[in-house]
Amino acid sequence: MPGLNTRIRTLLGGAIAAGVLVLPTAAFADCAKTVDTAAFHGTIAQYYPQQCYTTGLKQLGPDVNTYSPNVARNLKAAQRRDRTRKLKFTIQWLPGNKKVRITSNYKLKSNIQLRKGAKVLGKGSISALTTTLKVKKTTKTLRVALLWTLGKKTITVTAPAPLKKVAKKKK
């Protein structure tokens, strides 16, 4: 019977090792994976939180420097660039006062929310410089929240957004 116990331990150890190898692939569906992919293709043109770059650098394999030495340099350069960026947003009420146009000073790709304090007034996604959200009219100070998913963790970056005048209808 001692041989059976050893076989069970070996099979159990193999199953655990396979599970550990599968786990990181599930975590790759996040902004770190997106950042790594963009770095492999050249430059990273969009804004990402610092945690995305840090995790992306950690996820690079040891053979990356051998086959693609520019990838780590691209990630570090984008990380330095984004460290000094200040995200600025403007909110413009569209005619009818049920939609707003949110404009950013940098090209973004993430989920976005318009908040009044902790209350979420509208949510959607942004994949360029502007997006339009459906919200109820309010005059209080609003904040724009960007949300990135990093594995099981959600990173939120908030910034105040000044209100602009209502856009005029085009004739």
Number of C-alpha atoms within 10 A of each C-alpha: 5 6 8 9 10 11 11 11 12 12 12 12 12 12 12 12 11 11 11 11 11 11 10 12 11 11 15 16 14 19 24 28 22 16 24 23 15 17 23 17 11 12 17 19 13 15 19 24 18 16 15 23 25 14 18 23 19 11 14 15 8 9 9 13 13 8 9 12 12 17 22 19 15 20 24 17 16 21 20 13 11 17 13 8 11 10 16 15 20 19 24 20 22 19 12 11 15 12 17 25 18 21 19 19 14 17 15 20 18 18 16 24 22 26 20 16 11 8 9 15 17 18 18 14 17 21 13 15 14 18 16 19 21 17 17 11 13 10 7 9 12 20 21 25 20 24 18 21 17 18 17 10 9 12 16 15 14 16 14 17 22 13 17 12 9 15 14 9 8 4 3
